[in-house]
């Protein structure tokens, strides 16, 4: 699955994301309430602190929860909420061990329906409809994982040429466009809320 991505905007972190399905999934999980680059650098930081060059679902799933939280909390912290995110990363890995023998790529490998891949992603702890759609779009647009109907299953995020999410980030310029889109969406939501309140 090795591919070149620019999600962390740090070569060593991006290299890991490009070759490790679990790292990519973990980055997606961490991508909330913090800048995208910080979130997608997280898997590399975790691997380094565990003394490894990749993440291992079996190892993380069985790690002592307090010690794992300490791994994520160590300065600089992996996330703004390292304790709760440590719990989520472990839950994700436990799910992978239970359902996919710890093999993250098994979620989509050999699956010929975009809808089925979406369903499997949506079932992951810490994921939901939006995260599952964005990750499916990322798989299709940047990892060459394109089961039938993947664009439809990814919703608006699957649209060709869009700049809506991490799935569309291929470098600093596209990152800027995605940021602009998100700011516009926030502003629109704020205006809609204000209009509703004014009624």
C-alpha positions as CSV (number, residue, x, y, z in Angstrom):
1,X,0.0,0.0,0.0
2,X,3.1,2.3,0.3
3,X,2.3,5.7,-1.3
4,X,3.5,9.3,-0.9
5,X,1.3,11.5,1.2
6,X,1.7,15.0,2.7
7,X,-0.7,15.0,5.6
8,X,1.7,15.6,8.4
9,X,3.8,17.9,6.3
10,X,6.8,16.2,8.0
11,X,8.8,13.7,5.8
12,X,9.3,11.0,8.4
13,X,5.7,11.1,9.7
14,X,4.3,11.2,6.2
15,X,6.5,8.2,5.2
16,X,5.0,6.1,8.0
17,X,1.4,7.2,7.0
18,X,2.2,6.2,3.4
19,X,3.2,2.6,4.3
20,X,1.2,1.8,7.4
21,X,-2.6,1.4,7.2
22,X,-2.8,1.5,11.0
23,X,-0.8,4.7,11.2
24,X,-3.1,6.3,8.6
25,X,-6.2,5.1,10.5
26,X,-4.8,6.4,13.8
27,X,-4.0,9.8,12.2
28,X,-7.6,10.0,11.0
29,X,-8.8,9.1,14.5
30,X,-6.6,11.9,16.1
31,X,-7.8,14.4,13.5
32,X,-10.2,16.4,15.7
33,X,-10.0,19.7,17.6
34,X,-6.3,20.0,16.6
35,X,-4.6,21.1,13.3
36,X,-4.4,18.3,10.7
37,X,-0.6,18.2,10.6
38,X,-0.4,17.7,14.4
39,X,-3.0,14.8,14.2
40,X,-1.2,13.0,11.4
41,X,2.2,13.4,13.0
42,X,0.8,11.6,16.0
43,X,1.3,8.0,14.7
44,X,5.0,8.6,14.1
45,X,5.4,10.1,17.5
46,X,3.6,7.2,19.2
47,X,5.7,4.6,17.2
48,X,9.0,6.4,18.2
49,X,8.0,6.5,21.9
50,X,7.2,2.8,21.8
51,X,10.6,2.2,20.3
52,X,9.2,0.9,16.9
53,X,9.2,2.0,13.3
54,X,5.5,1.2,12.9
55,X,2.4,0.8,15.0
56,X,1.3,-2.7,16.1
57,X,-2.4,-3.2,16.9
58,X,-1.8,-6.2,19.1
59,X,0.8,-4.3,21.1
60,X,-1.3,-1.2,21.6
61,X,-4.5,-3.1,22.3
62,X,-2.8,-4.9,25.2
63,X,-0.7,-2.0,26.5
64,X,-1.4,-0.9,30.1
65,X,-3.9,2.0,29.7
66,X,-2.2,4.3,32.2
67,X,1.2,3.7,30.6
68,X,-0.2,4.3,27.1
69,X,-1.9,7.5,28.2
70,X,1.5,8.6,29.6
71,X,3.1,7.8,26.1
72,X,0.6,10.2,24.5
73,X,0.9,12.8,27.3
74,X,4.6,13.1,27.2
75,X,5.7,16.6,26.0
76,X,5.1,17.5,23.3
77,X,1.7,15.8,23.7
78,X,0.3,13.8,20.8
79,X,-3.1,15.6,21.1
80,X,-4.8,18.4,23.0
81,X,-6.6,15.7,25.0
82,X,-4.0,12.9,25.2
83,X,-5.7,10.9,27.9
84,X,-9.0,10.5,26.1
85,X,-7.3,10.0,22.7
86,X,-5.1,7.3,24.2
87,X,-8.2,5.5,25.2
88,X,-9.7,5.8,21.7
89,X,-6.5,4.6,20.0
90,X,-6.5,1.6,22.2
91,X,-10.2,0.9,21.5
92,X,-9.5,1.2,17.8
93,X,-6.7,-1.3,18.1
94,X,-8.7,-3.7,20.2
95,X,-11.5,-3.6,17.5
96,X,-8.9,-4.4,14.8
97,X,-7.5,-7.3,16.9
98,X,-11.0,-8.7,17.5
99,X,-12.4,-8.3,14.0
100,X,-9.4,-8.2,11.7
101,X,-6.6,-10.1,13.6
102,X,-4.9,-6.7,14.1
103,X,-4.5,-6.1,10.3
104,X,-5.9,-2.6,9.6
105,X,-5.6,-3.1,5.8
106,X,-8.0,-6.0,6.0
107,X,-10.8,-3.5,6.4
108,X,-10.6,-2.7,2.7
109,X,-8.2,-5.3,1.1
110,X,-10.2,-7.3,-1.5
111,X,-13.5,-5.7,-0.7
112,X,-15.2,-4.8,-3.9
113,X,-17.9,-2.5,-2.7
114,X,-17.4,1.1,-1.5
115,X,-20.5,0.9,0.6
116,X,-19.1,-2.2,2.5
117,X,-15.7,-0.4,3.1
118,X,-17.7,2.7,4.4
119,X,-19.7,0.4,6.7
120,X,-16.6,-1.2,8.1
121,X,-14.9,2.2,8.7
122,X,-18.1,3.6,10.2
123,X,-18.1,0.7,12.7
124,X,-14.6,1.6,14.0
125,X,-14.5,3.1,17.5
126,X,-13.9,6.8,17.4
127,X,-15.1,7.0,13.8
128,X,-18.6,8.1,12.6
129,X,-20.2,8.8,9.3
130,X,-18.1,11.9,8.4
131,X,-14.7,10.4,9.5
132,X,-15.5,7.2,7.6
133,X,-16.4,9.1,4.4
134,X,-13.3,11.2,4.6
135,X,-11.1,8.2,5.2
136,X,-12.8,6.3,2.3
137,X,-12.1,9.4,0.1
138,X,-8.5,9.4,1.2
139,X,-8.1,5.7,0.3
140,X,-9.6,6.3,-3.1
141,X,-7.8,9.6,-3.9
142,X,-4.4,8.9,-2.5
143,X,-3.9,5.2,-1.8
144,X,-5.5,3.8,-5.0
145,X,-8.1,1.8,-3.1
146,X,-11.1,2.2,-5.3
147,X,-13.8,-0.4,-4.8
148,X,-17.0,0.0,-6.9
149,X,-19.1,3.0,-5.8
150,X,-16.4,4.4,-3.5
151,X,-17.0,8.0,-4.6
152,X,-20.7,7.7,-3.9
153,X,-20.1,6.1,-0.5
154,X,-17.7,8.9,0.4
155,X,-20.4,11.5,-0.3
156,X,-19.2,15.0,-1.1
157,X,-15.7,14.1,0.1
158,X,-15.3,11.7,-2.8
159,X,-15.9,14.4,-5.4
160,X,-13.1,14.8,-7.9
161,X,-11.2,18.1,-7.7
162,X,-12.7,19.2,-4.4
163,X,-10.8,20.7,-1.5
164,X,-13.0,19.7,1.4
165,X,-10.9,17.4,3.7
166,X,-7.6,15.7,4.4
167,X,-8.4,13.4,1.4
168,X,-7.6,16.4,-0.8
169,X,-4.4,17.5,0.8
170,X,-1.4,16.7,-1.4
171,X,0.9,19.6,-0.4
172,X,1.0,23.1,1.2
173,X,-1.1,24.7,-1.5
174,X,-4.0,22.2,-1.3
175,X,-3.8,22.3,2.5
176,X,-4.4,26.1,2.2
177,X,-7.5,25.5,0.0
178,X,-8.9,22.9,2.4
179,X,-8.4,25.3,5.3
180,X,-10.2,28.1,3.4
181,X,-13.1,25.7,2.7
182,X,-13.4,24.7,6.3
183,X,-13.4,28.4,7.4
184,X,-16.1,29.2,4.9
185,X,-18.2,26.2,6.3
186,X,-17.7,27.4,9.9
187,X,-18.7,31.0,9.0
188,X,-21.8,29.7,7.1
189,X,-22.8,27.5,10.1
190,X,-22.2,30.5,12.5
191,X,-24.4,32.8,10.3
192,X,-27.1,30.2,10.1
193,X,-27.1,29.7,13.8
194,X,-27.2,33.5,14.4
195,X,-30.1,33.8,11.9
196,X,-32.0,31.1,13.8
197,X,-31.4,32.8,17.1
198,X,-32.6,36.1,15.8
199,X,-36.0,34.7,14.8
